[in-house]
C-alpha cells in the first residue's frame, strides 16, 4: 500500500490521492488520530527538529514551549547531545530551556488501540467534533443507497457487494469452503468481484448495452464499493442511473447463480432486458400515482309508488315502503347457469301471483 499511495514520504505526510480504494480511505480516515497521538522517539537526534517536531514526553503538544532565542529554528536534537559521551549536554539544556521542558501516551512509545481510543476521546472533548469528513461521506453514501427505489433484495445485494462478502469463488476459497477459485465461465481467472463484474466477457457486453457512462473496464475501481463511490461522488450521477446500475449488477449476479445451478447461460442482451424490466416494474408499482375510482353508494333503495322492486338472489319482492310482498327460495335440480338460476324464482313468483 505504501508503494501505491505514499512511496516518497511517510504516513504522517501522506495525501488521500486520486481514486483511492475503500481500504485506503478507511486507513486514511485515522490519520488525524495518529497525528495527535504520535511523537518522535529519540535516537541520535539528527532527524528531529528541536522547536517544531513533537518529541517531548508531555501531552498534548509534545513540543517545546521555551522561546527559541539561544538556538536557531532549524536546530536538531543532536546538538543537545555531547558527541563524545553520548549524554545530554546538561549545561546547554539548562541555559536554553525552561524547567518544564526537560525531557506520550504509552510509557514505551508503542502504538496501541487502547491509547488511540484515549486520543480520540480527548480530541472529541477538546474540539467538540463528532465526525470527520470521511465518516460524513460514508453516512451520505449509505443514506443514498438505502433510499434507492429498488427491491429490498437488490439493496441487500448492493450492501453485500460493497462489503465484499458475496459468495464468489474467491471469497469461498478464502473461507476454505472451496478449493478451486477459477471462474467456470471461461476457466481463465479467479472469480473475484472485480472479475465477475468487469473482466468477464458477458459482464463487459452487458455494461456496453446499459448506456451508462462510466469506465466499463473497471480500471478505476476493482471493488464494488469503489465503483459506486465513483458514480456518487465523482460523476455525481442521478438516482435513476444509480438504480439502473445496481439492478444491472444484480442481474449479472443472478444470471451467474442460475448458470452455476445448471441453467443455460443468458446472453448479455437478456441480462440487460431483465435489469430494465426490474427497474421499470418497481417504478410502476411504487412511484406511479394510483388511480382510485369514486366510491359508489350500494345501499338498497326502495322503488317509487306504485312500483315493486325484485331482488333475485332469493326472489324477494318489496314495495315502495320496503315491505316484503312475496319471497321464494327453492332448490332447483337442473344444471342452470347464473342468469337462468336468478330468473327462475322470478318466473315462479309471476305464475303464483298472476303477474
PAROPA-244879 format. One record per residue: x, y, z of N, C-alpha, C, CB in turn; residue in three letters. Coordinates in steps of 0.001 Angstrom, whole numbers, padded with zeros to 6 digits, always signed. Each point is the difference from the previous one (the first is absolute). Glycine has a CB too. Layout:
BEGIN
XYZXYZXYZXYZALA...
***
This chain:
BEGIN
+000828-001207+000000-000828+001207+000000+000867+001264+000000-001806-001262+001219UNK+002931+001197-000507+000921+001137-000004+000528+000265-001402+000639-000514+002364UNK-000322-000557-003102+000531+000164-001347-001004+000681-000926+001402-002030+000354UNK-002686+001877-000065-001014+000589-000882-000378+001422+000395-000860-002284-000399UNK+000720+002527+001723-000573+001268+000436+001018+001002+000559-002052-001268+000473UNK+003151+000814+000113+000978+000974+000502+001414-000585-000093-001741+000988+001565UNK+002215-001231-002801+001322-000619-000161+001142+000914+000405-000949-001342-001832UNK+000736+002668+001773+001107+000944+000224-000115+000775+001295+000194+000192-002432UNK-001102-000587+003305-000168+000717+001257-000430-000989+001076-000607+002142-001221UNK+000331-001620+002428-000476-000867+001062-001495+000182+000201+002247+000095+001099UNK-002833-000916-000232-001452+000003+000177-000516+001323+000561+000107-002456+000355UNK+000693+003135+000450-000454+001247+000625-000142+001129-001008+001104-000713+002102UNK-000456+000611-003245-000050+001064-001006-000681-000467-001284+002091+000963+000972UNK-002815-002048-000889-000626-000561-001188-001273+000769-000349+000959-002259+000559UNK-001380+002187-001828-001259+000575-000466-000910-001126-000480+001153+002166-000657UNK-002450-001876+000612-000961-001031-000382+000230-000469-001428-001653+000989+001582UNK+002018-000082-002474+000246-000376-001388-001273-000102-000809+002006-001204+000752UNK-001854+000918-002028-001149-000119-000899-000437-001451-000114+000772+002017-001276UNK-002064-002220+001236-000620-001319-000145+000519-001002+001027-000279+000467-002425UNK+000205-000123+003712+000481-000933+001031-000968-001159+000184+001168+001890+001153UNK-000639-003008-000718-000846-001158+000276-000744+000205+001328+001594-001509-001285UNK-002592+000681+001507-000770+000101+001241+000884-000293+001212-002084-000674-001241UNK+003002-000325+001106+000884-000332+001111+000934+001160+000339-000119-002405-000671UNK+000654+003067-000380+000916+001109+000259-000731+001188+000598+001439-000771-001882UNK-002679+001040+001450-000780+001095+000586-000238-000253+001486-001111+000417-002223UNK+000861-001684+002579-000234-000328+001402+001255+000228+000842-001719-001676-000709UNK+002873+001272+000181+001260+000221+000726+000309+001480+000091+000855-002219-000776UNK-001079+002937-000319+000310+001432-000040-000857+000784+000979+000660-000239-002389UNK-001887-000244+002642-000894+000714+000921+000543+000003+001430-001938-000636-001452UNK+002870-000298+001772+000591-000042+001344+001226+000886+000125-000856-002307+000234UNK+001270+002962-001330+001213+000815+000037-000062+001128+001028+000321-000547-002388UNK-001441+001285+002527-000041+001049+001034+000253-000534+001401-001590+001232-001429UNK+001096-002436+001736+000217-000587+001322+001469-000357+000183-002353-000892+000012UNK+002958+000325-001068+001413-000369+000082+000863+001244+000204-000423-001999-001477UNK+000089+003073+000769+000792+001221+000135-000073+000569+001415-000401+000474-002417UNK-000774-000553+003031-000148+000532+001354+000754-000851+001013-002232+000931-000631UNK+002243-002250+000443+000550-000879+001013+001442-000413-000190-002250-000774+000261UNK+002900+001140-001375+001363-000475-000230+001024+001100+000307-000866-001583-001762UNK+002088+001152+001994+001116+000917+000202+001283-000713-000382-001222+001219+001853UNK+002281-000445-002020+001308-000587-000296+000517-000766+001212+000492+001858-001628UNK+000148-002996+001359+000684-000743+001051+001506+000206-000204-001893-001743+000176UNK+002510+002274+000833+001382+000452-000146+000974-001096-000393-000518+001712+001663UNK+001388-001388-002642+001114-000864-000372+001265+000819+000115-001435-001404-001558UNK+002080+001670+000411+001160+000895+000041-000409+001461-000134+001393-001822-000971UNK-002687+002062+000667-000495+001370-000041+000305+000765-001256+000234-000030+002377UNK+000341-000604-003381+000383+000735-001223-001198+000343-000882+002197-001162+000074UNK-003318+000490+000108-001180+000246-000846-001084+000779+000717+000513-002088-001205UNK-000319+002402+002473-001049+000634+000796+000327+001475+000187-000484-002179+001186UNK-000457+003033-001597+000164+001438+000195-000444+000368+001417-000369+000437-002481UNK+001186+000322+003184-000273+000322+001403-001299+000770+000161+002446+000033+000427UNK-002659+000961-001281-001075+000969+000234-001332-000358-000672+001772+001704+000191UNK-001746-002487-001275-001239-000247-000748-000520-001427+000098+000733+001761-001531UNK+000145-002723+001753-000445-001400+000056-000573-000354+001367+001734-000586-001699UNK-002562-000459+001715-000610-000508+001237+000909-001103+000530-002384+000566-000776UNK+003124-000271+001828+000962-000976+000507+000079-000062+001521+001272+000371-002067UNK-001875+000593+002757+000015-000024+001460-001063-000949+000535+000847+002357+000029UNK-000590-002952+001110-000949-000916+000624-000968+000778+000886+001709-001857-000063UNK-002486+002748-000626-000915+000838+000754-001220+000334-000863+001929+000958+001339UNK-003015-001729-001236-001211+000330-000744-000520+001362+000439-000563-002447-000236UNK-000186+003212-000604-000431-000518-001276+000784+000544-001193-002218-000250+001014UNK+003111+001199-000799+000735+000576-001130+001276-000760-000308-000944+002207+000588UNK+001597-002763+000407+001287-000693-000159+001095+000909-000555-001264-002109-000359UNK+001041+003413+000386+000960+000944-000563+000572+000899+001098-001234-000046-002200UNK+002308+000738+001851+000632+000963+000885-000896+001232+000189+002269-000819-000745UNK-002256+001326+001980-000699+001260+000272+000976+001138+000278-001926-001307+000906UNK+003206+000979-000768+001011+001030+000244+000217+000838-001249+001109-001472+001700UNK-000800+002762-001557+000289+000835-001169+001306-000436-000663-001228+001923+001067UNK+001238-001893-002402+001173-000456-000755+000982+001157-000193-001407-001742-001183UNK+001977+002191+002283+000922+001142-000076+001451-000451-000117-001614+001345+001346UNK+001964-002445-000698+001401-000428+000049+000414-000852-001186-000161+000090+002448UNK-000755-000888-002973+000322-000914-001098-000811+000368-001236+000538-001836+001643UNK-000001+001607-002852-000737+000291-001236-001276-000837-000106+002168+000582-001116UNK-003105-000139+000275-001283-000698-000153+000156-001376-000611-001096+002196-000238UNK+002136-002405-000561+000177-001300-000645+000927-000932+000780-000387+001126-002174UNK+000660-000797+003442+000904-000815+000812-000588-001385+000235+000877+002073+001108UNK-000004-003070-001133-000417-001380+000214+000279-000405+001453+000453-000548-002440UNK-001114-000496+002878+000172-000498+001360+001428-000497+000211-002434-000627+000083UNK+003105+000217-001157+001379-000480+000119+000944+001071+000530-000448-001563-001874UNK+000085+002844+001691+000851+001075+000505-000054+000102+001521-000357+001224-002140UNK-000601-001894+002771-000106+000006+001458+000718-001187+000627-002177+001183-000208UNK+002802-002014-000630+000663-001208+000491+001514+000168-000110-001985-001419-000683UNK+002688+001049+001721+001464+000034-000015+000503-001096-000931+000086+000918+002373UNK+000630-000565-003465+000406-001018-000979+001008-000997+000550-000427+001664-001767UNK+001167-001288+002793+001020-000897+000535-000595-001047+000935+001658+001845-000202UNK-002523-001395+001112-000555-000928+000991-001351-000569-000396+001223+001258+001719UNK-001929-000559-002633-001339-000434-000373-001049+000375+001021+001033-001849-001226UNK-000691+002655+002214-000946+000445+001026-000528+001387-000359+001199-001372+001764UNK-002284+001762-001074-000534+001341-000200+001015+001058+000464-002352-000895+000294UNK+002381+001988-001036+000831+001146+000404-000813+000796+001015+001235+000109-002263UNK-001109-000480+003534-000843+000563+001047+000168+001508+000107+000147-002159+001226UNK+001075+002640-001379+000254+001447+000113-000749+000755-001080+002257-000451+000984UNK-002190-000019-002250-000695+000669-001112-001511-000071+000176+001910-000561-001519UNK-002413-000594+001962-001448-000159+000182-000502+000930+001092+000151-002391-000748UNK+000577+002495+001838-000424+000861+001104-000012+001455-000412+000920-001644+001615UNK+000055+002054-002427+000083+001391-000441-001063+000331-001053+002453-000043+000494UNK-002895-000965-001225-000874+000261-001158-001483-000132+000328+001828-000816-001456UNK-002194-000164+002264-001412-000333+000160-000527+000339+001382+000309-001800-001658UNK-001640+001968+001692-000698+000168+001264-000021-001326+000751-001415+001848-000980UNK+001254-001808+002308+000010-001249+000778-001058-001004-000437+000861+001315+001892UNK-002021-000836-002365-001080-000921-000376+000330-000797-001245-001614+001560+001026UNK+002575-001104-001850+000271-000659-001267+001039-001107+000092-000593+002113-001086UNK+001141-002397+002224+000985-001077+000076-000699-001341-000219+001440+001360+001589UNK-000718-002038-002773-000560-001324-000343-000496-000482+001274+001527-000525-001933UNK-009299-004904-002371-001236+000455-000544-001076-000819+000596+001058+000751-002103UNK-001460-001246+001512-001183-000599+000602+000246-001413+000513-001367+001397-001507UNK+002502-002004+001164+000395-001281+000578+001430+000128+000493-001568-001293-001530UNK+001942+000627+002620+001341+000151+000568+001116-000372-000976-000994-000472+002215UNK+000765-000564-003056+001045-000448-000913-000100+000649-001377+000044-002147+001234UNK-001026+002990-001431-000144+000676-001287-000550-000874-001107+001857+001411+000685UNK-002496-002518-000349-000548-000912-000997-001481+000306-000224+001673-001778+000663UNK-002096+001664-001930-001401+000257-000337-000862-001168+000466+000692+001396-001991UNK-001767-001098+002699-000984-001004+000391-001391+000521-000294+001532-000888+001789UNK-002474-000040-002009-001388+000398-000267-000575+000726+001207-000295-001958-001557UNK+000671+001529+002764-000510+000634+001209+000438+001463+000076+000039-002226+001165UNK+001242+002482-001479+000475+001383+000046-000639+000834-001098+002161-000787+000972UNK-002385+000180-002145-000665+000728-001092-001428+000367+000395+001422-001213-001692UNK-002088+000308+002416-001356+000289+000474-000005+001190+000956-000595-002424-000264UNK+001590+002487+001152+000090+001122+000930+000281+001309-000736+000810-001571+001777UNK+000028+001487-002811+000281+001196-000802-001276+000481-000684+002378-000769-000370UNK-003159-000172-000148-001251+000371-000673-000958+000684+000963+000290-001920-001575UNK-000401+001392+002787-000868+000623+000992+000455+001420+000328-000492-002263+000942UNK+001804+002433-000794+000512+001336+000314-000223+000962-001158+001713-001027+001501UNK-001608+000530-002730-000256+000860-001169-001450+000452-000023+001791-001191-001287UNK-002721+000261+001544-001416+000345-000019-000352+000970+001120-000498-002227-001005UNK+001097+002035+002155-000306+000873+001133+000553+001403-000212+000008-001992+001501UNK+001138+002082-002164+000623+001314-000174-000564+000776-001171+002041-000932+000992UNK-002384+000230-002066-000451+000705-001215-001503-000056-000209+002185-000521-001001UNK-002873-000361+001788-001467-000154-000121-000407-000378-001421-000308+001680+001835UNK+001155-002444-002497-000349-000493-001334-000319-001466+000111+001465+001709-001136UNK-002481-002139+000487-000437-001386+000104+000240-000801-001266-001689+000756+001611UNK+001961-000092-002716+000186-000730-001240+001114+000619-000811-002403-000652+000004UNK+003198-000180-000640+000964+000484-000977-000701+000077-001343+001962-000998+001273UNK-001286+001643-002248-000617+000123-001316-000239-001362-000629+001107+002211-000285UNK-000224-003176+000584-000173-001329-000579-001246-000684+000554+002481-000178-000288UNK-002679+000236+001605-001177-000640+000583-001274+000680-000474+001349-000653+002002UNK-001271+001968-002225-001164+000710-000537-000324-000494-001400+000572+002011+001384UNK+000460-002195-002205-000210-000522-001350-000556-001414+000044+001864+001440-000839UNK-001375-002238+001779-000504-001362+000144-001490+000009+000330+002272-000759+000760UNK-002655+001584+000189-001412+000082+000376-000847+000443-001176+000656+000515+002350UNK-000168+000471-003088-000725+000479-001169-000127-001088-001052+000818+002308+000462UNK+000260-003062-000658-000005-001074-001002-001056-001050+000331+002444+000390-000422UNK-002437-000880+001669-000939-001046+000359-001428+000520+000041+001801-001119+001298UNK-001988+002401-000970-001341+000579-000032-000545-000021-001427+000561+001465+001981UNK+000300-001161-002945-000415-000030-001407-000361-001420-000419+001477+001977-000491UNK-000652-002950+000890-000243-001389-000395-001307-000515+000580+002464-000379-000134UNK-002693+000591+001429-001203-000545+000634-001264+000719-000447+001387-000637+001953UNK-001268+001846-002511-001182+000734-000464-000298-000235-001480+000485+001719+001727UNK+000289-002567-002387-000267-000295-001411-001343-000711-000138+002478-000155-000468UNK-003165+000439-000632-001291-000639-000278+000253-001299-000768-001198+002257-000046UNK+001632-003263+000777+000286-001312-000555-000510-001044+000986+002040+000862-001271UNK-002248-002111+000819-000459-001043+000932+000989-000205+001148-001197-001121-001895UNK+000681+000735+003036+000844-000191+001181+001071-001057-000222-001922+000676+001412UNK+001616-001694-002193+001004-001036-000258+001193+000573-000764-001814-001739-000026UNK+001581+002747-000819+001104+000609-000746+000756+000972+000900-001280-000243-002168UNK+000591+000896+003108+000708+000819+000988+000943-000870+000827-001945+001604+000095UNK+001458-002765+000324+000836-000907+000789+001178-000497-000827-002005-000693+001341UNK+001747+000373-002608+001097-000402-000893+001044+001102-000120-001587-001460-001272UNK+001136+002715+001139+000916+001136-000131+000860+000142+001239-001636+001154-001490UNK+001027-001285+002663+000772+000086+001252+001034-001113+000083-001971+001047+001137UNK+001579-002262-001482+000929-001130+000064+001132+000161-000997-001866-001472+000740UNK+001540+001987-001933+001047+000201-001004+000982+001080+000459-001603-000694-001822UNK+001090+001757+002441+000880+001067+000497+000882-000499+001137-001710+001703-000665UNK+001215-002626+001469+000793-000566+001088+000891-001144-000470-001802+000659+001575UNK+001713-000994-002858+000768-001101-000593-000259-001317+000730+001758+001641-000707UNK-003021-001918+000971-000354-001262+000654-000954-000822-000867+000317+001092+002239UNK-000399-000775-003536-000738-000869-000902+000713-001351-000073-000845+001994-001342UNK+000104-003089+001250+000650-001320-000052+000622-000304-001361-001625-000777+001703UNK+002539+001615-002135+000776-000316-001197+000942-001152+000321-000147+002397-000826UNK+000701-002999-000207+000881-001148+000243+001266+000429+000734-000898-001116-002060UNK+001368+002333+001784+001190+000489+000704-000280+000145+001492+000742+001202-002079UNK-001917-000653+002431-000346+000148+001423-000237-001351+000664-001009+002228-000507UNK+000392-003152-000216-000239-001324+000571+001313-000755+000208-002249-000054-001114UNK+003204+000236+000198+001315-000620+000186+000723+000630+001189+000132-000490-002470UNK-000298+001799+002619+000631+000684+001124-000536-000520+001330+000314+002030-001433UNK-001570-002450+001440-000608-000542+001213+000110-001524+000068-001570+001939+000010UNK+002345-002520-000927+000269-001441-000021-001266-000819-000248+001906+000389+001562UNK-002850+000179-002328-001200-000740-000389+000248-000763-001296-001450+001719+001133UNK+002172-001083-002073+000345-000616-001282+001512-000067-000138-002134+000854-001045UNK+002571-001701+000134+001431-000109-000290+000365+000658-001317+000054-002112+001292UNK-001036+002235-002182+000263+000560-001328-000647+001369-000108+000121-002309-001009UNK+000678+003351+000778-000552+001354-000096-000108+000497-001431+000953+000459+002225UNK-000743-001325-003215-000054+000416-001405-001445+000174-000435+002159-001202-000473UNK-002411+002276-000278-001333+000319-000510-000359-001010-001080+000296+002469+000523UNK-001377-003248-000298-000302-001110-000901-000508+000449-001354-000501-001352+001982UNK+000131+002634-002132-000527+000458-001294+001027-000198-001104-001438+001678+001180UNK+002688-001328-000923+001042-000148-001004+001225-000733+000551-000819+002095-001079UNK+000889-002267+002407+001083-000765+000585+001360+000630-000147-001332-001963-000445UNK+001402+003307+000446+001274+000674-000228+000500+000781+001195-000620+000132-002353UNK-000270+000353+003210+000402+000891+001084-000811-000289+001251+000645+001758-001665UNK-000135-001347+002838-000766-000176+001241-001293+000803-000030+002135-000388+001242UNK-003180-000176-000648-001286+000687+000032-000038+000956+001190-001132-001974-001115UNK+001669+003157+000916-000096+001069+000985-001147+000928-000396+002492-000141+000505UNK-002813+001074+000386-001047+000973-000331+000391+000817-001218-000664+000112+002410UNK+001930+000315-002470+000457+000774-001143-000091-000765-001300+001496+001212+001516UNK-001107-002488-001483-000070-000804-001228-001449-000234-000417+002166-001116+000615UNK-003021+000820+000369-001393-000327-000299-000733+001170-000640+000013-001596+001905UNK+000233+002829-001421-000758+001150-000477+000715+000814-001080-001036+000075+002231UNK+002365-000256-002415+000698+000839-000979+000748-000801-001054+000217+001708+001761UNK+000522-002735-001334+000886-000704-000925-000705-001058-000825+001820+000424+001581UNK-002871-001004-001044-000733-001045-000712-000567+000557-001310-000571-001129+002197UNK+000674+000333-003266-000467+000442-001324-001486+000335+000019+001760-001417-001073UNK-002563+000599+001747-001446+000242+000055-000296+001293+000749-000429-002476-000075UNK+001139+002722+001178-000207+001236+000751+000365+001223-000841+000462-001240+002133UNK+000644+001177-002852+000418+001129-000843-001071+000325-001041+002412-000638+000342UNK-002927-000402-000993-001024+000236-001023-001297+000522+000611+001022-001806-001389UNK-001348+001321+002577-001220+000482+000663+000110+001480+000330-000382-002284+000951UNK+001533+002713-000408+000173+001415+000339-000009+000878-001250+001317-000674+002023UNK-000828+000160-003134-000042+000776-001246-001438+000267-000432+002193-001004-000685UNK-003057+000017+000910-001414+000152-000370-000762+000909+000945+000091-002256-000985UNK+000476+002539+002161-000722+000780+001013-000056+001486-000321+000697-001678+001669UNK+000213+002165-002510+000087+001438-000338+000296+000862+001220-001599-000390-001868UNK+002166-000190+002927+000405+000764+001184+001432+000467-000212-001560-001324+001527UNK+001814+002613-001344+001311+000565-000279+000927-000173+001188-001046+001647-001551UNK+001942-002622+001450+001067-000173+000978+001037-000922-000624-001580+000342+001986UNK+002705-000493-001285+001085-000840-000486-000450-001459+000004+001725+001645+000859UNK-002093-002164-002034-000533-001354-000088+001038-001069+000341-001578+000825-001726UNK+002854-000494+001635+001042-000983+000277+000321-000091+001483+000932+000431-002257UNK-001457+000493+003055+000214-000075+001433+001423+000269+000435-001827-001593+000048UNK+002592+002322-000860+001390+000250+000352+000127+000919+001208+000607-000323-002388UNK-001609+001150+002619+000060+000960+001104-000518-000578+001307-000270+001815-001657UNK-000397-002946+001613-000609-000529+001206-000095-001519-000123-001306+002150+000366UNK+002065-002858+000416-000042-001453-000027-001013-000542+001007+002397-000030-000722UNK-002789+000836+001683-001006-000409+000978-001335+000643-000344+001770-000262+001780UNK-002859-000415-001420-001329+000513-000307-000268+001302+000749-000798-002343-000400UNK+001323+002443+001621-000140+001225+000786+000655+001176-000724-000034-001357+002124UNK+001230+001148-002662+000686+001066-000720-000779+000406-001257+002200-000849+000881UNK-002826-000134-001516-000786+000260-001205-001171+000934+000295+000657-002250-000888UNK-001465+001908+001895-001142+000843+000345+000448+001348+000552-001339-002055+000463UNK+002426+002042+000326+000535+001255+000540+000393+000934-001140+000825-001205+002058UNK-000224+000655-003091+000398+000781-001171-001229+000614-000684+002012-001498-000311UNK-003073+000714+000167-001219+000515-000638-000653+001107+000825-000345-002241-001042UNK+000339+002061+002368-000709+000939+000872+000782+001293+000191-001056-001936+001163UNK+002361+001845-000816+000752+001176+000423+000923+000572-001075-000116-000912+002278UNK+000389+000162-003334+000845+000525-001078-000832+000404-001202+001876-001440+000786UNK-002749+000525-001255-000840+000319-001154-001312+000672+000392+001020-001929-001173UNK-001397+001813+002439-001230+000631+000505-001211-000398-000842+001359+001931+000853UNK-001505-003236-001088-001121-000482-000794-001289+000118+000790+001516-001568-001229UNK-002631+001606+000524-001298+000069+000647-000410-001352+000559-000637+001853-001533UNK-000401-001828+002364-000450-001241+000626-000558-000991-001020-000495+001293+002070UNK-000080-000793-003175-000529-000920-001011+001116-000808-000648-001891+001580-000423UNK+003034-000924+000142+001139-000725-000561+000562-000977+001031+000537+001960-001495UNK-000479-001534+002743+000516-000870+001054-000905-001217+000190+001036+001992+001131UNK-002339-001781-001218-000944-001107+000137+000133-000989-001147-001561+001516+001215UNK+001695-001008-002440+000192-000894-001143+001328-000743+000108-001387+001535-001425UNK+002410-000876+001951+001326-000617+000135-000039-001192+000944+001059+002218-000444UNK-001645-002046+001632-000014-001111+000953-000961-001097-000462+000563+001597+001866UNK-001621-001238-002585-000869-001025-000583+000758-000831-001027-001993+001476+000379UNK+002832-000806-001166+000802-000708-000996+001009-000920+000660-000294+001909-001570UNK+000972-001402+002621+000971-000830+000714-000690-001210+000624+001415+002034+000461UNK-002596-001835+000119-000731-001123+000590-000389-001007-001075-000865+001505+001818UNK+000467-001034-002989-000392-000913-001083+001190-000825-000470-001785+001611-000711UNK+002974-001008+000674+001211-000762-000340+000240-001081+001050+000998+002022-001155UNK-001146-001659+002412+000198-000955+001093-001064-001098-000041+001031+001821+001402UNK-002276-001455-001683-001090-000970-000077+000235-000990-001131-001576+001703+000937UNK+002022-001194-002092+000289-000867-001138+001142-000954+000328-000798+001791-001569UNK+001797-001289+002263+001133-000845+000400-000457-001137+000899+001526+001972-000180UNK-002418-001676+001135-000479-001026+000922-000839-001053-000714+000028+001688+001831UNK-000875-001267-002777-000810-000955-000750+000882-000917-000833-001882+001647-000064UNK+002936-001080-000510+000914-000813-000805+000702-001049+000857+000337+001941-001549UNK+000057-001557+002756+000669-000948+000889-000933-001143+000396+001444+001860+000857UNK-002763-001597-000862-000972-001032+000361-000450-000827-001195-000750+001459+001849UNK+001366-001239-003028-000281-000840-001155-000827+000639-001094+000149-001840+001538UNK-000609+003061-001355-000799+000660-001040+000890+000435-001149-001647+000778+001725UNK+001035-000527-002868+000741+000481-001168+000468+001428+000247-001342-001501-001529UNK+002571+001783+001150+000557+001328+000237-000768+001055-000803+002266-001025+000436UNK-002677+002106+000231-000733+001069-000669+000950+000891-000800-001730-000054+001824UNK+001352+000422-003028+000822+000959-000748-000138+001396+000599-000264-001378-002095UNK+001194+002263+001796-000023+001348+000610-001293+000763-000222+002424+000053-000319UNK-003019-000154-000876-001209+000800-000256-001166-000475+000870+000775+000400-002363UNK-000850-001695+002674-001060-000487+000881+000217+000470+001438-000287-002000-001485UNK+001542+002049+001918+000297+000512+001342-000403+001463+000104+001904-001630+000228UNK-001624+002394-001282-000340+001424+000021-001512+000205-000050+002181+000522-001125UNK-002887-001365+000369-001464+000083-000055-000589-000257+001387+000016-000759-002417UNK+000521-000232+003121-000490-000310+001347+000264+001168+000948+000403-002452-000409UNK+000781+003064+000293+000336+001124+000872-000958+001172-000228+002412-000725-000011UNK-002681+001042-001249-000924+001108-000300-001424-000339+000415+001460+000679-001914UNK-001841-001949+001775-001344-000403+000411-000170+000157+001514-000108-001615-001936UNK+001113+001176+002704-000053+000175+001451-000109+001466+000375+001338-002080+000282UNK-000556+002900-000973+000002+001430+000282-001380+000609-000263+002445+000102-000586UNK-003034-000377-000593-001284+000588-000370-001135-000598+000828+000865+000391-002320UNK-000802-001685+002624-001064-000636+000775-000106+000617+001389+000352-002126-001279UNK+000797+002344+001922-000021+000593+001328-000480+001449-000052+001865-001523+000686UNK-001413+002261-001702-000429+001388-000139-001517+000080-000191+002241+000591-000992UNK-002785-001452+000151-001449+000018-000259-000800-000370+001242+000452-000590-002383UNK+000073-000367+003162-000760-000493+001156+000055+000942+001193+000461-002296-000780UNK+000642+003063+000926+000188+000774+001224+000020+001511-000199+001242-001925+000845UNK-000975+002381-002046+000169+001439-000193-001083+000636-000845+002402-000367+000222UNK-003066-000398-001081-001064+000576-000821-001254+000220+000837+000942-001130-002041UNK-001656+002240+001855-001212+000248+000796-001084-001033-000282+000544+002435+000002UNK-001226-002879+001037-001073-000984-000122-001330+000715-000225+001260-001615+001487UNK-001993+001178-002509-001296+000605-000334-001107-000768+000722+000865+000765-002272UNK-001552-000067+003161-001092-000615+000751-001345+000423-000602+001421-000031+002105UNK-002325-000923-002224-001341+000316-000470-000804+000661+001120+000090-001935-001623UNK-001030+002798+001194-000860+000648+000979-000864-001047+000712-000024+002116-001391UNK-000083-001937+002688-000811-000929+000791-001474+000120-000388+001656+000150+001900UNK-002315-001274-002067-001428-000020-000370-000826-000477+001187+000579-000442-002427UNK-001784+000951+002513-000908-000375+001082-000817-001216-000444-000121+002410+000834UNK+000374-003570-000208-000658-001247-000404-001138-000404+000944+002160-000716-001012UNK-002632+001666+001814-001098-000340+000906-001298-000210-000778+001112+001314+001836UNK-001984-002197-001285-001286-000298-000658-000935+001202+000104+000267-002457+000529UNK-000887+002816-001640-000909+001149-000059-001386-000494-000406+001909+001581-000599UNK-002958-001227+001324-001354-000473-000356-000477+000623-001314-000526-000291+002445UNK-000392-000397-003128-000519+000542-001273-001014+001127+000236+000357-002252-001066UNK-000725+002930+000003-001000+001075+000055-001399-000614-000187+001685+001710-000915UNK-002635-001238+001714-001374-000499-000110-000549+000294-001411-000363+000358+002506UNK-000297-001304-003137-000510-001297+000474+000867-001177-000449-002289+000970-000044UNK+003579-000741-000141+000897-001056-000490+000439-000917+001149+000803+001539-001838UNK-000350-002766+001410+000598-000971+000908+001442-000264-000453-002279-001067+000489UNK+003094+000671+000468+001396-000326-000339+000256-001455+000341+000750+002384+000418UNK-000137-003077-001388+000292-001423+000148+001516-000187+000147-002064-000626-001367UNK+002482-000026+002452+001400-000419+000170+000045-001506-000221+000522+001897+001655UNK+000216-002311-002654-000157-001370-000488+000950-000996+000630-000766+000969-002099UNK+001640-000555+003083+000840-001008+000640-000860-001059+000694+001816+001720+000317UNK-002917-001274+000244-000951-000966+000583-001422+000344-000401+001541-000373+001939UNK-001686+001161-003020-001325+000388-000502-000830+000666+001080+000088-001882-001624UNK+000360+003047+002060-000711+000768+001013-000592+001235-000682+001542-000835+001874UNK-002851+001078-001650-000700+001139-000590-000396+000950+001125-000862-001412-001944UNK+001230+002708+001807-000330+000998+001007-000771+001135-000667+002054-000601+001371UNK-002901+001278-000538-000762+001142-000515+000765+001294+000248-002166-001225+000409UNK+001460+002367-000601+000663+001303+000087+000383+000360+001434-001283+000720-002008UNK+000706-001432+003008+000371+000239+001386+001036-001002+000519-002267+000955+000348UNK+002682-001844-001214+001018-000979+000379-000543-001262+000594+001474+001861+000357UNK-002804-002009-000294-000573-001219+000556+000055-001123-001019-001497+001361+001471UNK+001706-002592-000957+000068-001176-000873-001416-000392-000408+002139-000800+001119UNK-002343+000759-002401-001307-000387-000543-000030-001491-000292-000291+002290-000987UNK+001390-002808+000467+000078-001429-000316+001462-000418+000029-002106+000104-001422UNK+002337-001396+001698+001364-000530+000020-000043-001469-000350+000715+001685+001731UNK+000338-002160-002351+000052-001398-000401+001458-000463+000012-002100+000261-001419UNK+002318-001420+002027+001306-000655-000028-000249-001470-000268+001049+001686+001611UNK-000445-002229-002653-000284-001370-000397+001259-000624-000582-002422+000572-000439UNK+002656-001818+000812+001127-000736-000571-000379-000523-001374+000810-000640+002298UNK+000044+000937-003282-000265-000410-001366+000958-001110-000396-000838+002301-000566UNK+000347-003421+000093+000880-001128-000359+000708+000188-001335-001508-001468+001290UNK+001038+002410-002080+000548+000151-001344+001340+000736+000037-002332+000012-000939UNK+003271-000406+000066+001310+000709-000077-000134+001313-000762+001206-002208+000071UNK-001675+003232+000633-000238+001278-000645+001218+000906+000143-002458-000231+000447UNK+002556+001174-001394+001030+001004+000100-000413+001102+000957+000724-000529-002320UNK+000175+001503+002611-000324+001066+000965-001224+000800-000388+002394+000135+000537UNK-002503+000232-001813-001129+000836-000428-001311-000756+000116+001511+001237-001559UNK-001545-002504+001112-001213-000797+000085-000383-000282+001450+000560-001023-002207UNK+000449+000791+003076-000280-000286+001405-000584+001206+000697+001845-001656+000018UNK-001413+002877-000395-000561+001205+000608-001420+000260-000498+002312+000949+000201UNK-002596-001260-001453-001311+000314-000577-001076-001029+000287+001207+001183-001754UNK-000821-002414+002072-000989-001067+000199-000941+000287+001176+001652-001617-000950UNK-001147+002065+002131-000935+000331+001096-000958+001121-000379+001732-000722+001632UNK-001254+001693-002371-000856+001106-000415-001142-000496-000901+001974+001566+000169UNK-001639-002455-001072-001034-000540-000868-001022-000810+000818+001653-000068-001921UNK-001189-000610+002959-000892-000772+000853-000940+000911+000772+001742-001776+000192UNK-001216+002905+000322-000851+000941+000727-001067+000597-000923+001920+000525+001547UNK-001546-000217-002750-000978+000535-000955-001154-000958-000222+001825+001264-001107UNK-001484-002520+001010-001064-000996-000243-000879-000162+001232+001489-001206-001626UNK-000914+001334+002850-000775-000159+001201-000920+001187+000249+001832-001388+000920UNK-001354+002618-001221-000771+001195+000313-000715+000567-001216+001614+000482+001807UNK-001501-001154-002932-000690+000445-001186+000492+001318-000521-001927-001228+000786UNK+003189+001477-000683+000582+001254-000498+000166-000041-001508+001188+000311+002175UNK
***
